[in-house]
Amino acid sequence: MARDATETRARLLRAGEQRFARDGVAGAKLSAVVRDAGQRNDSAVGYHFGSRQGLLTAIVAKHMGAMEAQREVPGADDDLVEVVRLIVAPTAALLATEDGRDFLRIIEQLAGWSGVGTGHPNEVLSGTVIGAQLERLHALIEPRLGTTIARERGALLVTFLTAALAERARARENGTRQRLGHERFVDHLVNVLSGGLSA
C-alpha cells in the first residue's frame, strides 16, 4: 500500500475509533469519520475498509492484536482469581492511551459479540490467548455450576468488565477524579469479578 494510502487508512481508523466511542457504533455517521480524518471523498471508508463493519473489524483487530501480545496462556495450576487477572490486566492496560480508552468504550457496545454465553465464541477468538483464557475460566467453574450457568457467568464477566472499563475511560476523558489508582482498581475489579464467578 502506498504511503499516502497507509496514512489515510490510519487517520480513518483513528477517526472511526473516536466517532464510534462517542456517537455509538451504529449512530456514528461515516461522513463525520471521513471529515474528522481530513478527507473530502465521502467514499473513503468504503475504499479503505469496504464498509462500516469493515472499519469496525479493523479497529477490533488493531486492539485485539495489541492486547494479545500482552496476554499469557493460563497454566494448569492457575486458580480462578489468577485466570481472571490474566483476562483483566491487559484489557485494563488500554486505559493508558487515548485510542485504548476509545476502544474500551466501543467494546462495551459489543459485549454480546464475544459469544461466550452461547458456547460458540466468536471466530475472532479462535486460536488466541484470550480464547484460551476464557476456556480455562469455563473449565474452572463448569464442574460446580453446570454448563448453562457457567456460560452465563462467563458472558456476565465480559459484560461487567467492559462496562467497568468503559465507565473509567469516560471518567478519564471528563476529568473526573478517580477514587482508586490504576493498580488498586485492577485488583478491585479482579476480586469483584472472581467473587461473582465463584458465588
C-alpha positions in Angstrom: 0.0 0.0 0.0 1.4 3.4 -0.9 2.5 5.7 2.0 -0.3 8.2 1.4 -2.9 5.4 1.4 -1.4 3.9 4.6 -1.6 7.3 6.3 -5.1 7.9 5.1 -6.2 4.5 6.4 -4.6 5.2 9.8 -6.4 8.6 10.0 -9.7 7.0 9.1 -9.1 4.2 11.7 -8.4 6.8 14.4 -11.4 8.9 13.4 -13.5 5.8 13.5 -12.4 5.0 17.0 -13.3 8.4 18.2 -16.7 8.6 16.5 -17.7 5.0 17.4 -16.7 5.7 21.0 -18.7 8.9 21.3 -21.6 8.6 18.9 -22.0 4.9 19.0 -21.1 2.1 16.6 -24.5 2.3 15.0 -25.1 6.0 15.4 -21.8 7.4 14.1 -22.0 9.0 10.7 -19.4 7.8 8.2 -19.4 11.3 6.7 -18.2 12.6 10.1 -15.5 9.9 10.2 -14.3 11.0 6.8 -14.4 14.7 7.7 -12.5 14.1 11.0 -9.8 12.2 9.1 -9.3 15.2 6.9 -10.7 13.5 3.8 -13.0 15.1 1.2 -14.2 11.9 -0.6 -17.3 10.5 1.2 -16.5 7.0 -0.1 -13.1 7.0 1.7 -14.3 4.5 4.3 -15.7 2.2 1.6 -12.5 2.4 -0.4 -10.2 1.6 2.5 -12.3 -0.7 4.7 -15.2 -1.8 2.5 -18.0 -0.7 4.9 -18.8 0.5 8.4 -18.5 -3.2 9.5 -15.1 -3.3 7.8 -13.9 -0.2 9.7 -15.2 -1.7 13.0 -13.5 -5.0 12.3 -10.2 -3.2 11.6 -10.5 -1.3 14.9 -11.2 -4.5 16.8 -8.2 -6.3 15.1 -5.9 -3.4 16.0 -6.6 -3.5 19.7 -7.1 -7.3 19.9 -3.6 -7.6 18.4 -2.1 -5.2 20.9 -3.7 -7.0 23.9 -2.9 -10.4 22.5 0.8 -9.5 22.6 0.5 -8.8 26.3 -1.6 -11.8 27.3 -0.3 -15.0 28.9 -1.6 -18.5 28.4 -3.1 -19.7 31.7 -1.2 -22.6 33.4 -2.9 -25.8 34.5 -2.4 -24.8 38.2 -3.7 -21.2 37.8 -6.8 -20.7 40.0 -9.9 -18.7 39.2 -8.5 -15.4 40.6 -5.3 -15.7 38.6 -7.2 -16.5 35.3 -9.5 -13.5 35.9 -6.4 -11.4 36.4 -4.9 -12.7 33.2 -8.0 -11.5 31.4 -8.5 -8.2 33.1 -5.0 -6.7 33.3 -4.1 -6.5 29.6 -7.6 -5.2 28.9 -7.4 -2.5 31.6 -4.0 -1.5 30.3 -5.8 0.1 27.4 -6.8 2.9 29.8 -3.3 4.3 29.4 -3.8 5.6 25.9 -6.5 7.8 24.2 -7.2 5.3 21.4 -7.2 2.5 24.0 -9.9 4.3 26.0 -11.9 4.9 22.9 -11.7 1.2 22.2 -12.9 0.3 25.7 -16.0 2.5 25.0 -16.5 0.6 21.7 -16.3 -2.9 23.1 -18.8 -2.0 25.8 -21.3 -1.7 22.9 -20.1 -5.1 21.6 -20.3 -7.1 24.9 -22.5 -9.8 23.3 -20.1 -10.1 20.4 -17.8 -12.5 22.2 -20.4 -15.3 22.0 -19.1 -16.6 25.4 -22.6 -17.2 26.7 -23.7 -19.2 23.7 -21.0 -21.8 23.9 -20.0 -20.7 20.4 -17.3 -18.0 20.9 -16.9 -15.5 18.1 -14.5 -16.9 15.5 -12.1 -14.0 16.1 -11.2 -15.6 19.4 -10.2 -18.9 17.8 -6.6 -19.8 18.4 -6.0 -16.7 20.6 -4.6 -16.4 24.1 -7.8 -14.6 25.3 -9.8 -17.6 23.8 -7.6 -20.0 25.9 -8.1 -17.8 29.0 -11.9 -17.9 28.6 -11.8 -21.7 28.0 -9.7 -22.2 31.2 -12.2 -19.9 33.1 -15.1 -22.0 31.9 -13.3 -25.3 32.9 -12.8 -23.9 36.4 -16.4 -23.1 37.1 -18.4 -25.5 34.9 -17.9 -28.6 37.2 -19.6 -26.9 40.1 -22.1 -24.7 38.3 -23.1 -26.8 35.3 -22.7 -25.8 31.7 -25.6 -23.3 31.3 -24.8 -21.2 34.4 -21.0 -21.4 33.7 -21.6 -19.9 30.2 -23.9 -17.3 31.6 -21.3 -16.3 34.2 -18.7 -16.1 31.5 -20.9 -13.8 29.5 -21.6 -11.6 32.6 -17.8 -11.4 33.1 -17.5 -9.9 29.7 -20.4 -7.5 30.3 -19.3 -6.3 33.7 -15.6 -6.0 32.6 -16.3 -4.0 29.5 -18.9 -1.7 31.3 -16.5 -1.0 34.2 -13.6 -0.2 31.9 -15.7 1.9 29.6 -17.0 3.9 32.5 -13.5 4.5 33.8 -12.5 5.6 30.3 -15.3 8.1 30.1 -14.4 9.4 33.6 -10.8 9.9 32.5 -12.0 11.9 29.4 -14.3 14.0 31.5 -11.5 14.8 34.0 -13.4 13.1 36.9 -11.1 12.3 39.8 -10.6 8.5 40.2 -11.2 7.1 43.7 -8.7 4.3 43.1 -5.3 4.4 41.3 -4.9 2.0 38.4 -3.3 -0.9 40.3 -5.9 -0.8 43.1 -8.7 -0.5 40.5 -7.4 -3.6 38.7 -7.1 -5.5 42.0 -10.6 -4.5 43.0 -12.1 -5.4 39.6 -10.4 -8.8 39.6 -11.7 -9.5 43.1 -15.3 -8.4 42.3 -15.4 -10.5 39.1 -13.8 -13.5 40.7 -16.3 -13.3 43.5 -19.2 -13.1 41.1 -18.0 -16.1 39.1 -17.5 -18.3 42.2 -20.7 -17.3 44.0 
